[in-house]
């Protein structure tokens, strides 16, 4: 009975995290985008100067990067740097919890922004 | 696998730091002010390399460090849910109160805040509250939005049900007109044809304060001929602003 205690604790911690709306991981975001009808590519590790662990790929032809920071304030503070990465094109840099989403439509794959709307809306949910 | 690696390298290169970006921030959906036009549906804060210029500026409010579009999205190719309004009215923009100065029937993609005094008649929202001094103060800057929309020909909402008696429009000689019927108010300037069977933009400079004016309108379908009615609106006697 005593050996089950750590397992029970882990389960409780997991349930607590879910109840508190734990930030989605990159793989969870990819699944969420697929569930929203989007078509994300495979994401690969991205080397940036944002000071976080980042992965990038594309979603319906829109360049997309997800970065995981140590805490929410660090992710929020990184939003302007994310916009620097967007550069001279249509894009966005949004944080939610410890995650930062950066999207850039460099190839004009989304001229009316409907895909970016779905990408950002799903990220913020 | 090799293709994936190449793609990943390109993605990282794409996100390499770009300095001196000419970005313009928007904080909601808006018309596309660049070649090709159209409508941008992104609700989250985002950037483009173009911004509103000239007459279009009157269709925006500054909000959260960016441009927030408060005009009629329909003539820009918007194909989402739309809500009909008639006359001037308050708008809640990210918890701030702004005002729409579009004359006559028009659309927005948003509905009013429940706490603001609107009445719905025939599927059209009418503001039935009182305009605070801020409304008049900002009118000079934002009323030119009507000149911007005069450049577009599109089907505005057609009002076919009598407006509420308490409706305020922000203009004298309210352009509530049904098919083929013209409203004749004390026209000083304006007069803009705006789409099939609807004529909008009849506006009069209202002397302030405490000038009582009548607001003529037209009922079209409930009677078989146009019937004018009169409402009253006292300018310069605003009650406490609620929102």
Boltz contact constraints between the chains, C-beta under 6 A:
constraints:
  - contact:
      token1: [A, 42]
      token2: [B, 4]
      max_distance: 6.0
  - contact:
      token1: [A, 44]
      token2: [B, 8]
      max_distance: 6.0
  - contact:
      token1: [A, 46]
      token2: [B, 12]
      max_distance: 6.0
  - contact:
      token1: [A, 47]
      token2: [B, 12]
      max_distance: 6.0
  - contact:
      token1: [A, 56]
      token2: [B, 11]
      max_distance: 6.0
  - contact:
      token1: [A, 63]
      token2: [B, 14]
      max_distance: 6.0
  - contact:
      token1: [A, 65]
      token2: [B, 15]
      max_distance: 6.0
  - contact:
      token1: [A, 84]
      token2: [B, 17]
      max_distance: 6.0
  - contact:
      token1: [A, 85]
      token2: [B, 15]
      max_distance: 6.0
  - contact:
      token1: [A, 87]
      token2: [B, 18]
      max_distance: 6.0
  - contact:
      token1: [A, 87]
      token2: [B, 21]
      max_distance: 6.0
  - contact:
      token1: [A, 88]
      token2: [B, 21]
      max_distance: 6.0
  - contact:
      token1: [A, 88]
      token2: [B, 22]
      max_distance: 6.0
  - contact:
      token1: [A, 88]
      token2: [B, 49]
      max_distance: 6.0
  - contact:
      token1: [A, 90]
      token2: [B, 48]
      max_distance: 6.0
  - contact:
      token1: [A, 91]
      token2: [B, 47]
      max_distance: 6.0
  - contact:
      token1: [A, 92]
      token2: [B, 44]
      max_distance: 6.0
  - contact:
      token1: [A, 92]
      token2: [B, 46]
      max_distance: 6.0
  - contact:
      token1: [A, 94]
      token2: [B, 44]
      max_distance: 6.0
  - contact:
      token1: [A, 112]
      token2: [B, 38]
      max_distance: 6.0
  - contact:
      token1: [A, 112]
      token2: [B, 41]
      max_distance: 6.0
  - contact:
      token1: [A, 113]
      token2: [B, 40]
      max_distance: 6.0
  - contact:
      token1: [A, 113]
      token2: [B, 41]
      max_distance: 6.0
  - contact:
      token1: [A, 113]
      token2: [B, 42]
      max_distance: 6.0
  - contact:
      token1: [A, 114]
      token2: [B, 41]
      max_distance: 6.0
  - contact:
      token1: [A, 116]
      token2: [B, 42]
      max_distance: 6.0
  - contact:
      token1: [A, 117]
      token2: [B, 41]
      max_distance: 6.0
  - contact:
      token1: [A, 117]
      token2: [B, 42]
      max_distance: 6.0
  - contact:
      token1: [A, 120]
      token2: [B, 44]
      max_distance: 6.0
